[in-house]
C-alpha cells in the first residue's frame, strides 16, 4: 500500500516486553488479505528487545508505524495509537495475540455490509503452557445474539453486555463512532478496557458479528496483566462501578445482562488474585460499594444465567472474608479439576486425531508407491507398444509400394 493513501482499517498494537511473541503478532497482521491497513505500534517503555523488533519490521513494510512512550500501561498506549489512526475502522490487537489471515477483511466486509458501528467475531484461546488452541464460546455467545442483524441495546436488551467478552481484541470499531462519543481507555493497570468497551456496546446503534473464530488470545503467560492482577486487583471492579454510575439508572431491561456480567468479573477477580491482601481488597470493595448499589441478592430461578450466580451472591452476602475465601478456593478447585479433565480429553482427542492422520498418511504413501509401480509398468508396456508400431510401419510401407507397382 502507498504510505500516502488512506487505510480503511487501522490496527493499534500496544507493546510492552513481548519480544518473544511480537514477530508472530506482526507477521499475522502483515499477512492479512486486506492490504489497505495501517499498523500503529506503541512501545510502552519496554525494557527487553521489543523496540528493536519493531524497528526491524518498519524496514520491511511501510504500513507499520512505531510510537514510543514512557511506561504508562496499555490503556494510555492504545489511546496514543488511536489519536494517530486514519482508518475508517479500528482494531486493537495485543502484541502477544495473533489474527487469522482473513480476519480484517471479513470483519471490515461485515461492517460495510451492515453499516455497523461495531463488529464482533468469535475467537479461540491459545494456551501458552500447553501449546493448544481451544475454542472459547465466551468470546461470542451465539445463543445470546438475535437472528436479525445488525442489533443494539434495544433489540438485544437482555444480553447486550453478555453476548461477548468486555475486552477489545475481538472487535472492530468505526473510528468516528469512538471519537464522536469521546470513548477512550482508562489509565489503570488493569480493567482499562472496561469503560470503553461497555459504553461502546451500550451506545452503538448497529452491532454485527462474524461467527468464525478470527482472533487467537494467548493466555497462561505469567507476566501478563491477568498474571499480575494482585498488583491492582480492584481496578476492574472500580471500572465497572464507573459504568454503573454513568448508565445505571437507564439500564431498564438490560439490568440483568449488566449484573450478570459484573458478577462474572467479580468472580474472575477473586479467583485470579494471588495474595491474601488483594483478595481482602476485592472483598471489602465488593461489600462496601457493589452489593448495595447493584442490589446484589439471591434472585428467583431463571433471573441469573446459571445457578452459580445465586450461590456466589449468597456466599458473598453471608460469609466473613475468611469463609468466603475458603468457598472461592473450594469452587475454584472443583472447576479447575473439571477444566483439567476437559484439557485431558482434548489432548486425548488430539492424539487420536494424530494417530488417524498418521494411518491415513501411511495408506496414502502405500497408494502412491502402488501408483508409481503401475505407472512404471504402464510406461514399459507403452514403450513396447510404440516400438512394435514403429517396427510394423516399414513392412506396411513396403507392401503398399509393391501394390502400387502392380
N, C-alpha and C positions, 0 to 999 in steps of 0.2 A: 504494500500500500504506500502511495505517495505520502510522506510525512506532513505535507501541507493540506491534504484532503481531509474531509470531515469524517471521523469514525462514526459508525452507527451504534457501537457499544463500547463503553469504557469499562475496564476491569481494574479495580483498585486492590492492591495486594500489600497489606501491612507486613513488614518483615522485622523479626527480632530473634536473632540467634537460631536460625533454622537452616544453616549452611548445608546440613546433611540432606534435607528434604527439598530445598529450594529448586534444584535443577529439575526434579520431576514435576513440580508445580509449573515452572515456567515452560518446560517442554510441552506440557499439556495445553497451555494457553497459546503458544506459538503454533502448535499443530492444529488449531481449530479450523474447521471447514469454513467458518465465517472469517473472511480476510479483513474486512473493514472494521478493525478494532484498534484500540489503544490500550496498553498495559501500563498502569501507573503504579510503580513500586515505591513504597515509602519505608525507608530504613529507619527504625525507631531506636537508633543508638546501639546497634548490635556490637557485641564485643568479640564475636567469632569472625569467621571469614565470609559472612553473608554479603557484606557490601562488595567484596571482591567478586563474588559470583554475579551480583547484579551488574557490575561494571563490565564483566566479560560478555554478558548477554546483550548489553546495549550495543556492542560492536557487531553482534550477529544480526540484530533486527531493529530497524529504526522505529518500530511500533512500541518499543519499550522505553519508558521514561523513568528516571530514578530521582526521587526526592529524599532528602535526609533531614533528620530532626534529632534533638536530644531525647533520651528515653522518657516518653510521656504516656506510654501504654497504647494499645491497639486502637482505641476509640479516637484518640487525637490523630493518630496516623491516618485512619480512614477519612476523617473529616478533612485533613490536609489534602489527601488524594482527591476527594470529591470536589474540592474547590477548583482543582485543575482539570476536572473531567470535561470533555467536549462532546461526548456521545449523546445520542437521543435516549439511550437506556444505559443503565449502570449495573454492574455486578461487583460484589465484594467477595474476594476469594482469599482464604487464609493461605499462608505460604507453605504450610505442610500438607495441604489438601491438593487434589487434582481433579480435573474435569474430563468427561468423555469428549472425544474428538468433535462431536457434533452438538455439544451442549449449547453453546452460544447461538448457533444457527437455529436450532429447534426452538429455544426459548424466545429468541427475537422474532421468529416467524409467527409463533403463537401470540406474542404481544401485538404484532401488527394485525393479525387476523381478527383479534378481539378488541383492538384499540385499548389495550389493558394498561392500567397503572402499575400492576404487579403481575409477574408470572412466577409460579411456584412449581418446582419439579421434585420428583422423587429422588432419593439418594441411597447410598449404601455406606456402611461403616467399614473402615479398614482397620483391623486390629493389628497394631504395630507389633505387639509381642508374638502373635500367632502367625502373622503373615497371611491372614484370611480376610476376604471381603465378604461381608454378610449383609443381606437385605435389612433395611430398617424402616418398617412401616410408619413409625412416628414422624418421619420427615415429611410425609404426605399421607395423611389418613384419608384414603379414597372414600371410605364409607361416610366420612363427615363433610363431603362436598356435594353440592346439589348437582342434578343432572344437567341443568341449563347453565351454560357459560355465556359470558362471564358472570360473576356474582359479587356481592358485597355484604356489609353487615346487616342489611335489611333482608336480603334474600337467603342469607345463611346465618341468621342471628344466633342460633343455638350452638354453633361451632366456629364462630369467626376467629376465636383465639386458640382453638384446639385442633383445627384441621391440619396444622403444620407446627413445626418447632418454632419457637421465638428466637431464632438465630438467622443470620442473613445469608449464609453460604449457599443456600439452595433457592435463592430468589433473584429475579431481575426486576429492576425498578425503572419507571420513567423518571429520568433525571429532573425534569421540570416539576414533576409531582412532589419530589422530595424538597426541592428548593422553594416551591410555592408555599408549602406548609412548614418551612423552616425546620425540617426534621434532620437532626444530627445525632451522632453518637455521644454517649456520656464519656466523662473523663476518668472514670473509675478503673481500677484494676480488673474487676470482674463485673459482669452484668451490664457492660457498656452498650450492648446492643438491644437491651430490653425495651427501652423507651422508644427508640426509633422504629423498631420492628412492630411492636404492639400498636403504636399510633398509626403506622403506615397501613396495617391491616384494618384498623378502625376507620381511617379516613378515606381509603381507596374507594372509588366508585365502580371500578371494573377490575376484578381479580380473575385470572385464568390459570390453568395448570397444564403441565406436561407430566403424564403419569409414568413416563420412562425414567429410570434412575440415571441421572446425568452427572451427579457430583459424588465424590468419594471423600468422606470425612475421616481423617486419621484420629484414632483415639488410643488410649493407653500410653501416651507419651508422659513420662514422669515430670518433665519440665514444662508441660502445657499449663494454661491458666487453670483448667479444671484440676490438674495435679497439684497446684499451689493455692487452691481455694481457701485454705485455712488462713492465709495472709490477709484476706479481705472478705471473710465469709458472709458478712451481712449485706454487701453491696447489691447482689441480685434482689434481695428482699426489699431493700430501700428503693431500688429502681421500680419494682412492681407497685410499691405504695405510691410512688410519684405518678404512675399511670392512673392509679385509682383516684388520686386527688384531682386529676385533670378531667376524667370522664366518668367517675363512679356514679354520679347522680343521673347520668344519661344512658347507662348500660341497658336498662329495660330487659328485654328478652335475652340479651347477651350476658346477663349477670352470671348465669350458670356456667357458661363457657369460660368466663373470666376467672371465677372462683376455682373451677377445676384446674385451670392452667396454673394458677398461683399455688394451689395445694401441691401440684406436681413439682413445682420449683422448690417449694419448702422441703418436701421430702428429699429431693435431689441434694439440696444444701446440707441437710442433716446427715445424709449418707456419705457425702464426699469430703466433709471436713476431716482433717487428720489430727486435730488436737482437741483436748477437752475444753480449752479456753474458747476456741472457735465455736464448738458445739454450744457452750453456755451462752455465747453472744447471740447466736441464732435463736436459741430457746427464749432468751429474755426479750429479744426484739419481736419475735412472733407473739409472745404472750402480751406484751405491753402495747404493741402497735397494730397488730394484724387481726387478732381474734375479734376485738370489738368492732373495728371499722369495717371489716369484711363480713361481719356477722357469721363467723365460723361456728358451726354447730352440727350436730348429727341431724341428717335430713331424712325424709321418707325415702323408702327404697325406690330407685329409679331417677332420683334427682342427680346424684353423682354418677359418673360414667361406669365405675366398677365398685365393688364392695369395699376395697381397701381405703377409699376416701373416708368413709364413716368411721372405720377403725382408727385411722390416723388422727382424725379430728377428736374422737372420743379420748384417745390417749393423751393428746396434746392438752386438752382441757382439764383432765383429771390427774395426770401424773406429775410428780415432782420432777425436777431436772434429771436426777439420777435414775428414777424409774423410767422416764421417757427415753433416756439414753439406752437403758437395758432393752426396752421394747424395740428401738430402732436397730440395735445390734442384732437382736434375735430375728427380726423380719428381714434384715439385710442378709444375714447368713442363710436363711431359707431361700431367698431369691437368688443369691449367688450360687447356691447348690443347684437350683433349677437351671440357672443360666449356664453353669458348668456342664450340666447334663446335655443341654442343647448344643453347646460347643463340641462336646464329645461326640454326640450323634452326628453333628455336621462334619466333623473330621472323619468319622467312620464312613459317612456317605461319600466324602471326597476320596478316601482311599479306595472304596468300591468302584467309584467312577474311574479313578486312575487305572485300576485293575482291568475294568471293562475296556477302557481305551487301549491299554497295552495289548489285550487279547485281540481287539479289532485291528491294531497295528500289525500284530503278528500274522493274522489272517490276510490282511492286505498285502504284506510283504510276500507271503506264500503265493497269493494270486498273481502278484507281479512277476515272481520267478516263473510260475507256470506259463504266464503270458509270454515272457521273454523266450522260454523254451519253444513254445508253439510258433512264435514269430520267427525264430531261427530255423525251425523245421520248414515252415512255410517258405522262407526265403530260399532254402535249398531246393525245395520242390519247384518253386517258381523259376529258379536258375536253370534247373534241368529241363523244365518245360520250354523256356526260351531257347536254350541250346538245341533242343530237339527240333523246334520250329525252324531255327536257322539252318540246321543240317538238312531238313527236308525241302527247304526253299530252293536250293540249287538243282536237285533232281527234277523238281516241278518245272523249273525254267528250261532245263534240257529237253524234257518231254514236250513242252509247248513248242520249242524250236523245231524238233523233229516233225511234229504235227503240222507246222506251218510249211515245211519244205514239201510235204506230200501234197 
